[in-house]
C-alpha cells in the first residue's frame, strides 16, 4: 500500500468519508463533516500510528487542509 493510499485510508476512517475521490487537497474542517477539535486529535493520533511519526505541536496546529497534511507528514520523511 502506498503512502497516499495509507493517508486516504486514515482520512476515510477518521472522518467517515465514503469515497476519497470526493475530496481534494484544498478541503479542510469547513468542508469535511467531523473535522472538529476532537476529529483533529483523532486524525493526528491515526497519522502518527500509521506512519510511525511523532508530530510536533506547531505542525499539528497548522493542519488546515488535506494539502497541508501531505506537506507536514513529508517533513517527517513520509513521501506522499
Biopython code that builds the backbone (N, CA, C, O; Angstrom):
import numpy as np
from Bio.PDB.StructureBuilder import StructureBuilder

atoms = [
    (1, "UNK", "N", (0.848, -1.174, 0.000)),
    (1, "UNK", "CA", (0.000, 0.000, 0.000)),
    (1, "UNK", "C", (0.895, 1.240, 0.000)),
    (1, "UNK", "O", (1.820, 1.340, 0.806)),
    (2, "UNK", "N", (0.622, 2.170, -0.892)),
    (2, "UNK", "CA", (1.419, 3.392, -0.978)),
    (2, "UNK", "C", (1.075, 4.327, 0.188)),
    (2, "UNK", "O", (0.055, 4.158, 0.856)),
    (3, "UNK", "N", (1.936, 5.302, 0.414)),
    (3, "UNK", "CA", (1.671, 6.270, 1.481)),
    (3, "UNK", "C", (0.428, 7.098, 1.187)),
    (3, "UNK", "O", (-0.295, 7.469, 2.112)),
    (4, "UNK", "N", (0.165, 7.397, -0.090)),
    (4, "UNK", "CA", (-1.057, 8.128, -0.438)),
    (4, "UNK", "C", (-2.290, 7.297, -0.089)),
    (4, "UNK", "O", (-3.276, 7.822, 0.429)),
    (5, "UNK", "N", (-2.226, 6.007, -0.375)),
    (5, "UNK", "CA", (-3.347, 5.122, -0.035)),
    (5, "UNK", "C", (-3.529, 5.038, 1.482)),
    (5, "UNK", "O", (-4.654, 5.002, 1.979)),
    (6, "UNK", "N", (-2.418, 5.007, 2.204)),
    (6, "UNK", "CA", (-2.495, 4.981, 3.667)),
    (6, "UNK", "C", (-3.135, 6.267, 4.194)),
    (6, "UNK", "O", (-3.991, 6.229, 5.078)),
    (7, "UNK", "N", (-2.708, 7.409, 3.639)),
    (7, "UNK", "CA", (-3.281, 8.688, 4.059)),
    (7, "UNK", "C", (-4.771, 8.733, 3.750)),
    (7, "UNK", "O", (-5.572, 9.150, 4.586)),
    (8, "UNK", "N", (-5.137, 8.304, 2.554)),
    (8, "UNK", "CA", (-6.550, 8.290, 2.176)),
    (8, "UNK", "C", (-7.364, 7.406, 3.118)),
    (8, "UNK", "O", (-8.492, 7.747, 3.476)),
    (9, "UNK", "N", (-6.799, 6.283, 3.514)),
    (9, "UNK", "CA", (-7.496, 5.391, 4.447)),
    (9, "UNK", "C", (-7.669, 6.059, 5.802)),
    (9, "UNK", "O", (-8.733, 5.961, 6.414)),
    (10, "UNK", "N", (-6.623, 6.740, 6.276)),
    (10, "UNK", "CA", (-6.719, 7.464, 7.548)),
    (10, "UNK", "C", (-7.828, 8.504, 7.474)),
    (10, "UNK", "O", (-8.643, 8.609, 8.390)),
    (11, "UNK", "N", (-7.864, 9.276, 6.383)),
    (11, "UNK", "CA", (-8.897, 10.306, 6.226)),
    (11, "UNK", "C", (-10.294, 9.692, 6.189)),
    (11, "UNK", "O", (-11.212, 10.178, 6.850)),
    (12, "UNK", "N", (-10.445, 8.634, 5.423)),
    (12, "UNK", "CA", (-11.755, 7.974, 5.313)),
    (12, "UNK", "C", (-12.192, 7.393, 6.652)),
    (12, "UNK", "O", (-13.346, 7.550, 7.049)),
    (13, "UNK", "N", (-11.287, 6.728, 7.344)),
    (13, "UNK", "CA", (-11.626, 6.108, 8.624)),
    (13, "UNK", "C", (-11.904, 7.152, 9.699)),
    (13, "UNK", "O", (-12.841, 7.006, 10.484)),
    (14, "UNK", "N", (-11.093, 8.204, 9.734)),
    (14, "UNK", "CA", (-11.229, 9.221, 10.776)),
    (14, "UNK", "C", (-12.504, 10.036, 10.613)),
    (14, "UNK", "O", (-13.199, 10.319, 11.589)),
    (15, "UNK", "N", (-12.805, 10.410, 9.376)),
    (15, "UNK", "CA", (-13.928, 11.317, 9.134)),
    (15, "UNK", "C", (-15.123, 10.633, 8.475)),
    (15, "UNK", "O", (-16.049, 11.300, 8.014)),
    (16, "UNK", "N", (-15.101, 9.308, 8.432)),
    (16, "UNK", "CA", (-16.211, 8.533, 7.873)),
    (16, "UNK", "C", (-16.559, 8.988, 6.454)),
    (16, "UNK", "O", (-17.726, 9.193, 6.118)),
    (17, "UNK", "N", (-15.515, 9.139, 5.627)),
    (17, "UNK", "CA", (-15.688, 9.529, 4.225)),
    (17, "UNK", "C", (-15.883, 8.260, 3.412)),
    (17, "UNK", "O", (-15.077, 7.333, 3.492)),
    (18, "UNK", "N", (-16.947, 8.221, 2.634)),
    (18, "UNK", "CA", (-17.272, 7.018, 1.860)),
    (18, "UNK", "C", (-16.407, 6.888, 0.609)),
    (18, "UNK", "O", (-15.957, 5.793, 0.272)),
    (19, "UNK", "N", (-16.175, 8.016, -0.085)),
    (19, "UNK", "CA", (-15.384, 7.972, -1.324)),
    (19, "UNK", "C", (-14.300, 9.040, -1.268)),
    (19, "UNK", "O", (-14.597, 10.235, -1.248)),
    (20, "UNK", "N", (-13.052, 8.611, -1.243)),
    (20, "UNK", "CA", (-11.933, 9.545, -1.177)),
    (20, "UNK", "C", (-11.898, 10.432, -2.420)),
    (20, "UNK", "O", (-11.341, 11.529, -2.374)),
    (21, "UNK", "N", (-12.477, 9.983, -3.518)),
    (21, "UNK", "CA", (-12.490, 10.771, -4.749)),
    (21, "UNK", "C", (-13.285, 12.066, -4.576)),
    (21, "UNK", "O", (-13.124, 13.002, -5.359)),
    (22, "UNK", "N", (-14.135, 12.123, -3.559)),
    (22, "UNK", "CA", (-14.983, 13.294, -3.335)),
    (22, "UNK", "C", (-14.252, 14.445, -2.654)),
    (22, "UNK", "O", (-14.800, 15.541, -2.541)),
    (23, "UNK", "N", (-13.031, 14.214, -2.203)),
    (23, "UNK", "CA", (-12.311, 15.274, -1.508)),
    (23, "UNK", "C", (-11.049, 15.652, -2.274)),
    (23, "UNK", "O", (-10.566, 14.897, -3.118)),
    (24, "UNK", "N", (-10.523, 16.845, -1.958)),
    (24, "UNK", "CA", (-9.309, 17.311, -2.619)),
    (24, "UNK", "C", (-8.408, 18.017, -1.613)),
    (24, "UNK", "O", (-8.784, 18.209, -0.456)),
    (25, "UNK", "N", (-7.230, 18.397, -2.059)),
    (25, "UNK", "CA", (-6.213, 18.968, -1.172)),
    (25, "UNK", "C", (-6.631, 20.284, -0.520)),
    (25, "UNK", "O", (-6.098, 20.641, 0.530)),
    (26, "UNK", "N", (-7.570, 21.010, -1.117)),
    (26, "UNK", "CA", (-7.980, 22.303, -0.579)),
    (26, "UNK", "C", (-9.019, 22.173, 0.533)),
    (26, "UNK", "O", (-9.322, 23.161, 1.201)),
    (27, "UNK", "N", (-9.558, 21.006, 0.740)),
    (27, "UNK", "CA", (-10.618, 20.822, 1.726)),
    (27, "UNK", "C", (-10.056, 20.749, 3.142)),
    (27, "UNK", "O", (-8.968, 20.223, 3.379)),
    (28, "UNK", "N", (-10.837, 21.295, 4.074)),
    (28, "UNK", "CA", (-10.452, 21.303, 5.476)),
    (28, "UNK", "C", (-11.672, 21.125, 6.360)),
    (28, "UNK", "O", (-12.679, 20.567, 5.925)),
    (29, "UNK", "N", (-11.590, 21.589, 7.585)),
    (29, "UNK", "CA", (-12.691, 21.401, 8.537)),
    (29, "UNK", "C", (-14.027, 21.992, 8.087)),
    (29, "UNK", "O", (-15.081, 21.466, 8.447)),
    (30, "UNK", "N", (-14.004, 23.068, 7.312)),
    (30, "UNK", "CA", (-15.262, 23.669, 6.853)),
    (30, "UNK", "C", (-15.982, 22.781, 5.845)),
    (30, "UNK", "O", (-17.207, 22.832, 5.744)),
    (31, "UNK", "N", (-15.249, 21.980, 5.111)),
    (31, "UNK", "CA", (-15.843, 21.139, 4.071)),
    (31, "UNK", "C", (-16.040, 19.691, 4.500)),
    (31, "UNK", "O", (-16.852, 18.979, 3.909)),
    (32, "UNK", "N", (-15.318, 19.251, 5.507)),
    (32, "UNK", "CA", (-15.372, 17.851, 5.918)),
    (32, "UNK", "C", (-16.087, 17.729, 7.260)),
    (32, "UNK", "O", (-15.592, 18.180, 8.294)),
    (33, "UNK", "N", (-17.243, 17.116, 7.216)),
    (33, "UNK", "CA", (-18.016, 16.905, 8.439)),
    (33, "UNK", "C", (-17.223, 16.008, 9.384)),
    (33, "UNK", "O", (-16.652, 15.003, 8.963)),
    (34, "UNK", "N", (-17.192, 16.364, 10.621)),
    (34, "UNK", "CA", (-16.465, 15.569, 11.592)),
    (34, "UNK", "C", (-15.061, 16.066, 11.872)),
    (34, "UNK", "O", (-14.414, 15.616, 12.818)),
    (35, "UNK", "N", (-14.579, 17.011, 11.038)),
    (35, "UNK", "CA", (-13.246, 17.560, 11.287)),
    (35, "UNK", "C", (-13.397, 18.744, 12.238)),
    (35, "UNK", "O", (-13.294, 19.906, 11.845)),
    (36, "UNK", "N", (-13.642, 18.409, 13.488)),
    (36, "UNK", "CA", (-13.717, 19.398, 14.556)),
    (36, "UNK", "C", (-12.524, 19.166, 15.465)),
    (36, "UNK", "O", (-11.602, 18.445, 15.086)),
    (37, "UNK", "N", (-12.514, 19.750, 16.646)),
    (37, "UNK", "CA", (-11.337, 19.616, 17.519)),
    (37, "UNK", "C", (-11.076, 18.164, 17.912)),
    (37, "UNK", "O", (-9.928, 17.720, 17.921)),
    (38, "UNK", "N", (-12.118, 17.435, 18.230)),
    (38, "UNK", "CA", (-11.952, 16.028, 18.580)),
    (38, "UNK", "C", (-11.506, 15.213, 17.360)),
    (38, "UNK", "O", (-10.635, 14.349, 17.469)),
    (39, "UNK", "N", (-12.100, 15.489, 16.216)),
    (39, "UNK", "CA", (-11.701, 14.817, 14.976)),
    (39, "UNK", "C", (-10.251, 15.094, 14.628)),
    (39, "UNK", "O", (-9.553, 14.226, 14.104)),
    (40, "UNK", "N", (-9.797, 16.310, 14.920)),
    (40, "UNK", "CA", (-8.411, 16.685, 14.640)),
    (40, "UNK", "C", (-7.448, 15.866, 15.502)),
    (40, "UNK", "O", (-6.417, 15.395, 15.023)),
    (41, "UNK", "N", (-7.798, 15.703, 16.772)),
    (41, "UNK", "CA", (-6.965, 14.893, 17.679)),
    (41, "UNK", "C", (-6.920, 13.447, 17.183)),
    (41, "UNK", "O", (-5.859, 12.823, 17.175)),
    (42, "UNK", "N", (-8.059, 12.923, 16.775)),
    (42, "UNK", "CA", (-8.110, 11.557, 16.262)),
    (42, "UNK", "C", (-7.290, 11.432, 14.979)),
    (42, "UNK", "O", (-6.593, 10.436, 14.781)),
    (43, "UNK", "N", (-7.370, 12.436, 14.110)),
    (43, "UNK", "CA", (-6.589, 12.452, 12.871)),
    (43, "UNK", "C", (-5.100, 12.387, 13.186)),
    (43, "UNK", "O", (-4.377, 11.575, 12.609)),
    (44, "UNK", "N", (-4.645, 13.232, 14.090)),
    (44, "UNK", "CA", (-3.223, 13.275, 14.454)),
    (44, "UNK", "C", (-2.774, 11.932, 15.021)),
    (44, "UNK", "O", (-1.724, 11.410, 14.644)),
    (45, "UNK", "N", (-3.563, 11.384, 15.916)),
    (45, "UNK", "CA", (-3.236, 10.082, 16.512)),
    (45, "UNK", "C", (-3.121, 9.011, 15.435)),
    (45, "UNK", "O", (-2.186, 8.211, 15.450)),
    (46, "UNK", "N", (-4.064, 8.992, 14.506)),
    (46, "UNK", "CA", (-4.046, 7.992, 13.435)),
    (46, "UNK", "C", (-2.857, 8.188, 12.504)),
    (46, "UNK", "O", (-2.231, 7.213, 12.089)),
    (47, "UNK", "N", (-2.537, 9.440, 12.171)),
    (47, "UNK", "CA", (-1.382, 9.706, 11.311)),
    (47, "UNK", "C", (-0.095, 9.234, 11.980)),
    (47, "UNK", "O", (0.749, 8.603, 11.343)),
    (48, "UNK", "N", (0.049, 9.544, 13.262)),
    (48, "UNK", "CA", (1.261, 9.138, 13.980)),
    (48, "UNK", "C", (1.393, 7.621, 14.037)),
    (48, "UNK", "O", (2.492, 7.083, 13.910)),
    (49, "UNK", "N", (0.287, 6.947, 14.225)),
    (49, "UNK", "CA", (0.311, 5.486, 14.310)),
    (49, "UNK", "C", (0.615, 4.849, 12.959)),
    (49, "UNK", "O", (1.471, 3.969, 12.865)),
    (50, "UNK", "N", (-0.076, 5.285, 11.922)),
    (50, "UNK", "CA", (0.072, 4.670, 10.598)),
    (50, "UNK", "C", (1.462, 4.924, 10.006)),
    (50, "UNK", "O", (2.056, 4.032, 9.402)),
    (51, "UNK", "N", (1.974, 6.142, 10.182)),
    (51, "UNK", "CA", (3.255, 6.497, 9.577)),
    (51, "UNK", "C", (4.430, 6.404, 10.552)),
    (51, "UNK", "O", (5.564, 6.706, 10.181)),
    (52, "UNK", "N", (4.170, 5.991, 11.796)),
    (52, "UNK", "CA", (5.207, 5.836, 12.810)),
    (52, "UNK", "C", (6.038, 7.116, 12.953)),
    (52, "UNK", "O", (7.267, 7.093, 12.876)),
    (53, "UNK", "N", (5.332, 8.229, 13.162)),
    (53, "UNK", "CA", (5.967, 9.527, 13.340)),
    (53, "UNK", "C", (5.409, 10.165, 14.619)),
    (53, "UNK", "O", (4.391, 9.725, 15.152)),
    (54, "UNK", "N", (6.090, 11.203, 15.097)),
    (54, "UNK", "CA", (5.622, 11.983, 16.243)),
    (54, "UNK", "C", (5.551, 13.442, 15.793)),
    (54, "UNK", "O", (6.577, 14.112, 15.675)),
    (55, "UNK", "N", (4.349, 13.923, 15.546)),
    (55, "UNK", "CA", (4.148, 15.289, 15.067)),
    (55, "UNK", "C", (4.331, 16.280, 16.212)),
    (55, "UNK", "O", (3.906, 16.022, 17.339)),
    (56, "UNK", "N", (4.968, 17.419, 15.917)),
    (56, "UNK", "CA", (5.117, 18.422, 16.973)),
    (56, "UNK", "C", (3.880, 19.330, 16.997)),
    (56, "UNK", "O", (3.091, 19.357, 16.052)),
    (57, "UNK", "N", (3.736, 20.057, 18.078)),
    (57, "UNK", "CA", (2.537, 20.859, 18.318)),
    (57, "UNK", "C", (2.326, 21.910, 17.230)),
    (57, "UNK", "O", (1.194, 22.144, 16.807)),
    (58, "UNK", "N", (3.401, 22.542, 16.777)),
    (58, "UNK", "CA", (3.278, 23.574, 15.739)),
    (58, "UNK", "C", (2.719, 22.972, 14.460)),
    (58, "UNK", "O", (1.820, 23.547, 13.847)),
    (59, "UNK", "N", (3.242, 21.820, 14.051)),
    (59, "UNK", "CA", (2.749, 21.174, 12.836)),
    (59, "UNK", "C", (1.288, 20.748, 12.998)),
    (59, "UNK", "O", (0.492, 20.890, 12.070)),
    (60, "UNK", "N", (0.946, 20.237, 14.151)),
    (60, "UNK", "CA", (-0.434, 19.816, 14.401)),
    (60, "UNK", "C", (-1.381, 21.001, 14.258)),
    (60, "UNK", "O", (-2.470, 20.863, 13.702)),
    (61, "UNK", "N", (-0.974, 22.150, 14.751)),
    (61, "UNK", "CA", (-1.831, 23.332, 14.699)),
    (61, "UNK", "C", (-1.908, 23.951, 13.304)),
    (61, "UNK", "O", (-2.761, 24.804, 13.056)),
    (62, "UNK", "N", (-1.039, 23.537, 12.402)),
    (62, "UNK", "CA", (-1.019, 24.089, 11.043)),
    (62, "UNK", "C", (-1.668, 23.172, 10.012)),
    (62, "UNK", "O", (-1.524, 23.393, 8.810)),
    (63, "UNK", "N", (-2.366, 22.167, 10.461)),
    (63, "UNK", "CA", (-3.075, 21.256, 9.550)),
    (63, "UNK", "C", (-4.454, 21.843, 9.238)),
    (63, "UNK", "O", (-5.455, 21.486, 9.859)),
    (64, "UNK", "N", (-4.477, 22.751, 8.260)),
    (64, "UNK", "CA", (-5.724, 23.425, 7.898)),
    (64, "UNK", "C", (-6.455, 22.735, 6.752)),
    (64, "UNK", "O", (-7.676, 22.835, 6.638)),
    (65, "UNK", "N", (-5.710, 22.042, 5.911)),
    (65, "UNK", "CA", (-6.290, 21.373, 4.744)),
    (65, "UNK", "C", (-5.615, 20.016, 4.550)),
    (65, "UNK", "O", (-4.615, 19.707, 5.198)),
    (66, "UNK", "N", (-6.170, 19.228, 3.664)),
    (66, "UNK", "CA", (-5.562, 17.936, 3.336)),
    (66, "UNK", "C", (-4.196, 18.155, 2.685)),
    (66, "UNK", "O", (-3.259, 17.391, 2.919)),
    (67, "UNK", "N", (-4.092, 19.198, 1.872)),
    (67, "UNK", "CA", (-2.797, 19.533, 1.272)),
    (67, "UNK", "C", (-1.748, 19.839, 2.331)),
    (67, "UNK", "O", (-0.592, 19.433, 2.210)),
    (68, "UNK", "N", (-2.164, 20.565, 3.380)),
    (68, "UNK", "CA", (-1.243, 20.859, 4.487)),
    (68, "UNK", "C", (-0.773, 19.572, 5.155)),
    (68, "UNK", "O", (0.402, 19.432, 5.492)),
    (69, "UNK", "N", (-1.687, 18.645, 5.341)),
    (69, "UNK", "CA", (-1.331, 17.368, 5.970)),
    (69, "UNK", "C", (-0.260, 16.660, 5.149)),
    (69, "UNK", "O", (0.708, 16.140, 5.704)),
    (70, "UNK", "N", (-0.428, 16.640, 3.836)),
    (70, "UNK", "CA", (0.559, 15.986, 2.963)),
    (70, "UNK", "C", (1.930, 16.622, 3.104)),
    (70, "UNK", "O", (2.940, 15.923, 3.179)),
    (71, "UNK", "N", (1.968, 17.963, 3.141)),
    (71, "UNK", "CA", (3.248, 18.667, 3.283)),
    (71, "UNK", "C", (3.876, 18.396, 4.649)),
    (71, "UNK", "O", (5.081, 18.170, 4.758)),
    (72, "UNK", "N", (3.046, 18.421, 5.678)),
    (72, "UNK", "CA", (3.572, 18.244, 7.037)),
    (72, "UNK", "C", (4.125, 16.839, 7.244)),
    (72, "UNK", "O", (5.221, 16.692, 7.784)),
    (73, "UNK", "N", (3.404, 15.810, 6.833)),
    (73, "UNK", "CA", (3.953, 14.455, 7.021)),
    (73, "UNK", "C", (5.200, 14.270, 6.171)),
    (73, "UNK", "O", (6.065, 13.461, 6.507)),
    (74, "UNK", "N", (5.301, 15.013, 5.074)),
    (74, "UNK", "CA", (6.500, 14.972, 4.249)),
    (74, "UNK", "C", (7.735, 15.450, 5.004)),
    (74, "UNK", "O", (8.842, 14.966, 4.769)),
    (75, "UNK", "N", (7.538, 16.402, 5.909)),
    (75, "UNK", "CA", (8.641, 16.890, 6.732)),
    (75, "UNK", "C", (9.216, 15.801, 7.629)),
    (75, "UNK", "O", (10.347, 15.913, 8.101)),
    (76, "UNK", "N", (8.442, 14.755, 7.863)),
    (76, "UNK", "CA", (8.856, 13.652, 8.720)),
    (76, "UNK", "C", (9.342, 12.454, 7.910)),
    (76, "UNK", "O", (9.465, 11.346, 8.434)),
    (77, "UNK", "N", (9.614, 12.687, 6.634)),
    (77, "UNK", "CA", (10.164, 11.632, 5.792)),
    (77, "UNK", "C", (9.139, 10.737, 5.127)),
    (77, "UNK", "O", (9.492, 9.698, 4.570)),
    (78, "UNK", "N", (7.867, 11.128, 5.177)),
    (78, "UNK", "CA", (6.800, 10.333, 4.561)),
    (78, "UNK", "C", (6.479, 10.955, 3.200)),
    (78, "UNK", "O", (5.891, 12.034, 3.122)),
    (79, "UNK", "N", (6.874, 10.261, 2.132)),
    (79, "UNK", "CA", (6.608, 10.770, 0.784)),
    (79, "UNK", "C", (5.204, 10.393, 0.354)),
    (79, "UNK", "O", (4.849, 9.215, 0.312)),
    (80, "UNK", "N", (4.409, 11.404, 0.034)),
    (80, "UNK", "CA", (3.029, 11.163, -0.416)),
    (80, "UNK", "C", (2.994, 11.356, -1.925)),
    (80, "UNK", "O", (1.939, 11.209, -2.542)),
]
sb = StructureBuilder()
sb.init_structure("model")
sb.init_model(0)
sb.init_chain("A")
sb.init_seg("    ")
for serial, (resi, resn, name, xyz) in enumerate(atoms, 1):
    if name == "N":
        sb.init_residue(resn, " ", resi, " ")
    sb.init_atom(name, np.array(xyz, "f"), 0.0, 1.0, " ", f" {name:<3s}", serial, name[0])
structure = sb.get_structure()
